[in-house]
């Protein structure tokens, strides 16, 4: 499952979620001032994908 990291432009705090669009209109849990909007969701970074981790694990075991 792909996870996304959304970073608060006010305080620099970040949250990791599988559904960044669900964070729209929520308060930043760190500073409690910034309200996430669609622009924040568009800027979300891909944080982790389990598919790529599995592929790397397979590749690593083939080299051993």
C-alpha positions as CSV (number, residue, x, y, z in Angstrom):
1,X,0.0,0.0,0.0
2,X,1.3,3.4,-0.9
3,X,1.6,5.9,1.9
4,X,2.0,9.7,1.6
5,X,3.7,12.3,3.8
6,X,2.0,15.7,4.1
7,X,4.2,18.5,5.6
8,X,2.7,21.5,7.3
9,X,3.9,24.7,5.8
10,X,3.5,26.6,9.1
11,X,5.5,24.4,11.5
12,X,7.2,21.7,9.3
13,X,5.4,18.9,11.1
14,X,4.5,15.9,9.0
15,X,1.8,13.2,8.9
16,X,1.9,9.9,7.0
17,X,-1.4,8.6,5.6
18,X,-2.6,6.2,3.0
19,X,-5.4,8.6,2.0
20,X,-4.1,12.2,1.8
21,X,-7.4,13.5,0.5
22,X,-9.0,12.5,3.8
23,X,-6.9,15.1,5.5
24,X,-8.5,18.1,3.7
25,X,-10.1,20.5,6.2
26,X,-8.3,18.8,9.2
27,X,-6.0,20.7,11.6
28,X,-2.3,20.0,11.6
29,X,-1.8,17.7,14.6
30,X,1.5,19.4,15.5
31,X,0.8,23.2,15.5
32,X,-3.0,23.0,15.6
33,X,-3.2,26.2,13.4
34,X,-2.8,25.1,9.8
35,X,-5.9,23.6,8.1
36,X,-4.9,21.1,5.4
37,X,-6.2,22.0,2.0
38,X,-6.2,20.5,-1.5
39,X,-2.9,22.3,-2.3
40,X,-1.2,20.4,0.7
41,X,-2.5,17.1,-0.7
42,X,-1.1,17.9,-4.1
43,X,2.3,18.4,-2.6
44,X,2.3,15.2,-0.6
45,X,5.4,13.0,-1.0
46,X,5.3,9.3,-1.5
47,X,6.6,8.0,1.8
48,X,6.6,4.2,1.5
49,X,5.2,1.5,-0.8
50,X,5.1,-2.1,0.4
51,X,5.3,-3.3,-3.3
52,X,8.8,-1.7,-3.8
53,X,10.0,-3.1,-0.4
54,X,8.9,-6.6,-1.5
55,X,10.6,-6.2,-4.8
56,X,13.8,-5.0,-3.1
57,X,13.6,-8.0,-0.7
58,X,13.4,-10.4,-3.6
59,X,16.3,-8.8,-5.4
60,X,18.5,-8.9,-2.3
61,X,17.8,-12.6,-1.7
62,X,18.7,-13.4,-5.3
63,X,22.1,-11.9,-4.9
64,X,23.0,-13.9,-1.8
